[in-house]
Amino acid sequence: MSLNPSHPPLSHLDIRTIVIGVGVAMFLGALDQTIIAAALPAIAADLGDFNAISWVASIYLLTATAVTPLYGKYSDIKGRRAALTLGITLFVAGSVACALAPTMSWLIAARALQGLGGGGLISLAQTIVADIVAPKERGRYQIYFASVFLLASLLGPTLGGVFTQHLHWTLIFWINLPLGALAYFISSAALKRLPRHDRPHELDLLGAGLLVAATVSLMLALHDGGTTYAWDSPRTGGLLGASAALWILFVWRIRWAREPLIPLSVLGNKVVSRATVAASCGMGAYIGLSIYLPVYFQSARGLSISASGLGLIPLMVGTVVGATIAGQLMGRIVHYKRIPTIGLCVATMGAIILTFWADQLPLTAFEAVLALISVGLGTVLPTTTVAIQNAVQLHELGTATGTMNFFRQLGSAVTVAIFGALLNASEVGGETISATAGVPPGAFRSIFAATAIGFAIAFVFILWMKERPLRSSARHAAEATILD
């Protein structure tokens, strides 16, 4: 393991400069996750095909999912700076293609390209921080990333609603050009100071291809099953069968490849596997809820596009509050697992309340429940990330962090597709729900129930996760994992 002992230690000022630099790149990816939600119904109305609305979100998550582990390994080979530059470039190119989209099919394809870049932005930022900050000290720098997500959470829904209602929805993509240029220049300069911990790696492109094919087949079946095609139709059955076969091939590839997309040494780590499942189920339920809440606000509550964007703010901001609390407490208490355990209890109860009483709650009370859900879910994100990074060797940080984000985004992509299938199965007077049609009482009950189930599964796996003491330095963490 190359720890670069000759590289001089980084001061607090050096670390802060690097964190701020990658924080700008992280903001680029975080803003895209929040700014598009309020615009989706308007995009569907403009380009047509409301039933394809889930693909605008899902295809981005899908391609971002597939390349996340590749970014981790690529950064281990070529360095974090080269990997982040590639991510920013592809993300901006995809944004331009999205803004120019004349049809829904074009937009979906452009979102796929955008995801190829976005898949590395947040994951690489987390890996870079793990390179330079010890797990026990990481909470000290949590405020920087918390500020990034807070700003994105406040600006995203507001800008998305205002751009869509008063200007044009394409501005949610054009804004990525100046932001991408700023992210490149600031992060590129900062990352020149980053120490290197390289090891030779190979990119498993075949594994990534099998993964994409397996997931696309599954999502096509979920998207069209029960609506365009019956669940027992040959097409739906064929897609599900093809997905199952491709997943088997993917598992075979992981088992026998010399250096697979997701190493068995990482997957076999009990902390990594259980924390990853918890993060995937929790984040998947959260993303699915955030994508379809604007549809709920506009259809069931009668809010305008701008108001529906503002209605997302409690859900977005709450996660930042929860993450900040967890990040600050992790290094100060021994049993840090208690933080997300309590948080997920709160989130699950909030989702259960929405399942049974969403239509009866005043809008203010509804927003308060959303805030409680998001604060609870927010405690899971930093806890699982730090626990995973604390459990692997230093040269595996990129791969382990990429693996976590890979499954987290895969869970999000599949969950959005499932939520879309649940909503598309609802009918109003024999007609499938559209962007402007009213939604009958209880039509969203299945989505809120699915959210509660996702949080409950995350709760179980957090309880099951082994709680290893956080290391006091990055080098000690790397050495200790060899002995564990």
Stockholm file with secondary structure:
# STOCKHOLM 1.0

chainA/1-484         MSLNPSHPPLSHLDIRTIVIGVGVAMFLGALDQTIIAAALPAIAADLGDFNAISWVASIYLLTATAVTPLYGKYSDIKGRRAALTLGITLFVAGSVACALAPTMSWLIAARALQGLGGGGLISLAQTIVADIVAPKERGRYQIYFASVFLLASLLGPTLGGVFTQHLHWTLIFWINLPLGALAYFISSAALKRLPRHDRPHELDLLGAGLLVAATVSLMLALHDGGTTYAWDSPRTGGLLGASAALWILFVWRIRWAREPLIPLSVLGNKVVSRATVAASCGMGAYIGLSIYLPVYFQSARGLSISASGLGLIPLMVGTVVGATIAGQLMGRIVHYKRIPTIGLCVATMGAIILTFWADQLPLTAFEAVLALISVGLGTVLPTTTVAIQNAVQLHELGTATGTMNFFRQLGSAVTVAIFGALLNASEVGGETISATAGVPPGAFRSIFAATAIGFAIAFVFILWMKERPLRSSARHAAEATILD
#=GR chainA/1-484 SS CCCCTTSCCCCHHHHHHHHHHHHHHHHHHHHHHHHTGGGHHHHHHHHCCGGGHHHHHHHHHHHHHHHHHHHHHHHHHHCHHHHHHHHHHHHHHHHHHHHTCCSHHHHHHHHHHHHHHHHHHHHHHHHHHHHHSCGGGGGGGHHHHHHHHHHHHHHHHHHHHHHHHHSCTTHHHHTHHHHHHHHHHHHHHHHTTCCCCCCCCCCCHHHHHHHHHHHHHHHHHHHHBTTTBCTTSHHHHHHHHHHHHHHHHHHHHHHHSSSCSSCHHHHTCHHHHHHHHHHHHHHHHHHHHHHHHHHHHHHTSCCCHHHHHHHTHHHHHHHHHHHHHHHHHHTTCSCTTHHHHHHHHHHHHHHHHHHHHTTTSCHHHHHHHHHHHHHHHHTHHHHHHHHHHHTSCGGGHHHHHHHHHHHHHHHHHHHHHHHHHHHHTCEETTEECCSSSCCCTTTTHHHHHHHHHHHHHHHHHHHHSCCCCCCSSHHHHHHHHHHC
#=GC SS_cons         CCCCTTSCCCCHHHHHHHHHHHHHHHHHHHHHHHHTGGGHHHHHHHHCCGGGHHHHHHHHHHHHHHHHHHHHHHHHHHCHHHHHHHHHHHHHHHHHHHHTCCSHHHHHHHHHHHHHHHHHHHHHHHHHHHHHSCGGGGGGGHHHHHHHHHHHHHHHHHHHHHHHHHSCTTHHHHTHHHHHHHHHHHHHHHHTTCCCCCCCCCCCHHHHHHHHHHHHHHHHHHHHBTTTBCTTSHHHHHHHHHHHHHHHHHHHHHHHSSSCSSCHHHHTCHHHHHHHHHHHHHHHHHHHHHHHHHHHHHHTSCCCHHHHHHHTHHHHHHHHHHHHHHHHHHTTCSCTTHHHHHHHHHHHHHHHHHHHHTTTSCHHHHHHHHHHHHHHHHTHHHHHHHHHHHTSCGGGHHHHHHHHHHHHHHHHHHHHHHHHHHHHTCEETTEECCSSSCCCTTTTHHHHHHHHHHHHHHHHHHHHSCCCCCCSSHHHHHHHHHHC
//
